Every structure is written in structure tokens, then in C-alpha cells.
Amino acid sequence: MSTEQLKAVLDNAVDATLPLPDLAILRQGRRAPPVLPVELFGADWNNWLSAAAEGAGAPVDYVAGALLAAAAATIGNARSVAAWQGWVEPAALWVANVGNPSSGKSPGADPVLHLLRAIEKEMTKGFEEKRREWETANEAASCARELWEKAVEKAVKSGVEPPAIPAAAEAPPEAIRPRIIGNDTSTQALGLLLAAYDKGLLFHRDELSGWLGSFDQYSGNGADRAFWTEAYGGRSYTIDRVKHPLPIYIPYLLVGVAGGIQPDKLVALIQGDDDGLTARFLWLWPEPIPPFRPQRRADSAPALAALQRLAALELEDDAGDGVRRPRVVPMPEDAVVLFQEWREAHYAAEQNVTGLLASSYGKAHGHVLRLALTLEYLWWAITPDAPEPTVISKKAIAAAAHLMDSYFKPMAERAFGDASVPEDDRLAATLARWIVKTKPIVINLRTVRREARLPGLRKAEKVKLAADVLIDAAWLFPPSGAATAGRPREDYTVNPKLWETLP
């Protein structure tokens, strides 16, 4: 530390004249993260989630979020839940892991994604042969069409009735490789995939902001965002494009979404008009954990077998008309009563929130049903030889409601509350948390932006903005003395009273 820095410390030594720092700057709308009630997943899943999280060096929340999204996607359109006649929810979940770089978002999701990729690899066995068969049939149809076109031309020239196109000239449906996971695809390409694979799939991106930033990159007419908004509901959807002579018809447009996002990018995601897109997400934003050496290794064989059971579920032709439909799983009366009691209590709480949080609360009713369906089938799938559930039980509704009330609603408040804070206060809170963690006597703004690598604080003007707020909050004292070498001084002294004030 330089002589000038030491002098600054001595000049601001702890005494009765120093102002008390305002600790409210640490909160700034962000509530502490709730603890995930991982026991709701059941003992077998609880053990696997904990071991997988330990091996990944990540909070268990990130593994659990990926598991919920993956399980719901592998159930897909094969099963849906009915609260009562007229209200049916599919299984898809949209899950966002929030955290700073190196917080464990991607490592936490990897154990689940590895299982899905193993299942997908098994599903594609024999596809190359099917593709060759399709190419042969397609070329044969092309040749038949060419012969028919020549016959039509000859008939027209001869003044006779042209022949009708033969069935052999009709191109067969293209063989599409089976998929469970999609990563980076246009809505049109995804539509073609979903039209062929009616069960749906999971769309995963390490960084969800990149996915959202690609919306309407080419059309600019809002069609991509509208497509994804519809992809949550599992209803029929038709895509009309000039390059396709026939519309792309998707009987059940259902896509689960999972991925990560950094807190500073989350702000950009949830600002602007509320079209319900962000309300569809379940947010997981735990505190990061310190690095440690894992002491155990997750046995993924039971988890893989469980997800394979879910992947084996299919839509059913229950009417015998050749149309595959989801099997609707009902709720018994005691589950319906409990769900309605929860809805009434939640509705009362819903009246006290506004903005994006209100939109998120509005989706919670459907989220509870989807979570109950997913949990019921997770419990079943992890238990070998157990019969498939015929109802979504009261236990599943109770677990889903508890998960919503104790975890996902507080997490939504954490996510949306942080985003509603003005930028200067939000950046100041980030810098304040770093000061509390590192306990410096003096901070240098250039060092902060170059070495601390704090989210949102990589540019000089942003760091200065945060520092100015912390001066007003009596956390920092501004530089004193003359600048050197033509540069303004960037050394700020931390108020020594801070260490007495912190709990």
C-alpha cells in the first residue's frame, strides 16, 4: 500500500465523526435464496441429486432444475394432467438457472444432459438404414413423377384427357432423426422436427440470453417470440412458409426449455413489454458454493433407467382412428380438493403483487399441476417394476404446491426484484457484496474492473457509477490529493465503520 493510501486510511480512522454506512445497499430488492426442499423428490432421487451436485461442484438446485426440465420433456405429450374437465396441462417445464460466471450452472446441468444424450443415442440406432430407405423411396417417387409429367405433356399435345398423378409419384414423409434435445435451431427447422416427432423435446442453451437474442433475427415480425409462447401450451400449430408448398402442421406444439443466464443479462431479459414469456419460467438462483473436493460419486444407472422409462412413454390411439393423442391422467377427489384450497390461498397472495411478478404468480396454478405430474412420474420411474400411475395423487399435488410456495415463488421474487432495481443501485450492490467478501482497506476502480470481473462492472463508467452510489451510502470515501501521470485518481477508501456495522 502506498504512503498516500496509508494516509487516507489514517485520515479516515474510526472515530465518532464518521457516518454509519447504509447496509440497505446490500439488499436492493434481492431477497436471500430459499433452500430447495430436495426431499420432495423422494429418497432415491434425493441421493442421486446430492451426489451429482457434489461431483459437479455445483449447488444441488442447478441439478434439480435440469432434472425437472428433462423429466417433463421425456414425458412430453405422452401424458398430461387434468385438474377437472376443461383444464388439462401438459408436462413441459421451462427452467432457468441464474448465476454469475463460474457459479456452477453448466456443470450442474451436465449430469442430467449426459443421461438425455445417452437415451437419444439409443433412440437413433437403425436410423441410417431408415434414412437410406427413405432416400430410395423419395428418388423412386421423383422418377415416377417425371414419367407422369411426360405422360401429361403427351396427353395435352394429343388433345386427350391427362392421367391423374399416381400414388407412386407422391413423395414419402422425410425420415427425421429422433431427438430429445435441441440446442440451436430456427423455429422453422424445429417445427419440422416437432411435426415428425409428436412427443416434443427439450430445448437447452447454456446461455438463454443468446437464444432470446436470436428471436426474429431474419423476419423481424415477432413470429419467433409468438412461436415460443405457443410452444409452452402443447396445442396444435401451423407454420406457413413460402419455401414450403404445404404448411407445416404440428399436432401438439410442446417444447421444454432449460438453460442458464447471468444476473446482469437477466435484467435485459425481463425488461420491456410483458407478453407472458418470462412468466413461463421457473427460476433457480442459489448462492454459489466454495470449491471443495467431492467425497462421493453419483451412480447414474438408476437415474438413466428412470429417464428411459419416461422416454418410452408414447401417445396413444385410444379412439382407434389412427390419431395419436396424449393420455390424460386425472386427479382423485382428495387431490382436487387440496389443489383448490391451495389455489384460493395463492389467489389471495396474488392480489398483493404487481408487474412481472404478478404475471409469474398467474402462471403458478398451471405450474403446480405440471410439477405434480412430473414428480408423480419421477417417483414411478425410479422404482423398478412399479405400475404406471393412473392418477396424479394428493401427495404429488402437496409436494408440488410446497415446492412452489417455499421455493419457486421466493425465487421469482428474487429474480424479478433484482431486475426492478435501478442500474446504479444494482451495480452498487454488486460492488458492495464484493467489498464485504474481500474486506479491502482501499479499492482501486481500475483494479476492480480488470481483476474482480464482477458482472456489469467491466467498464470504467459502470464502476464509477457504482462507486458514486457507495459514496452516498457512506461505504466509500472519494479520492483525495492530486492526480498523477495525467490520470484521475481511482483509489477509494472503505469506511472503517463498515466492519463495525456489519452483522
Secondary structure, DSSP 8 states (H G I E B T S, - for coil): --HHHHHHHHHT-S-TTS----GGGGTTT--------GGGG-HHHHHHHHHHHHHHTS-HHHHHHHHHHHHHHHHGGGEEEEEETTEEEES--EEEEE--TTSSHHHHHHHHHHHHHHHHHHHTTTHHHHHHHHHHHHHHHHHHHHHHHHHHHHHHHHTS------GGGS---------SEE-S--HHHHHHHHHH-TT-EEEEEEEHHHHHHTTTSSS-SSHHHHHHHHTTTTEEEEE--TT-SS-EEEEEE-EEEEEEE-HHHHHHHH-S---STGGGEEEE----------------HHHHHHHHHHHT---B-TTSSS--B-EEEE--HHHHHHHHHHHHHHHHHHTT--HHHHHHHHHHHHHHHHHHHHHHHHHHHTSTT----SS--HHHHHHHHHHIIIIIHHHHHHHHHHHTS-HHHHHHHHHHHHHHHH--SEEEHHHIIIII--TT--SHHHHHHHHHHHHHTTSEE---S--BTTB---EEEE-THHHHH--
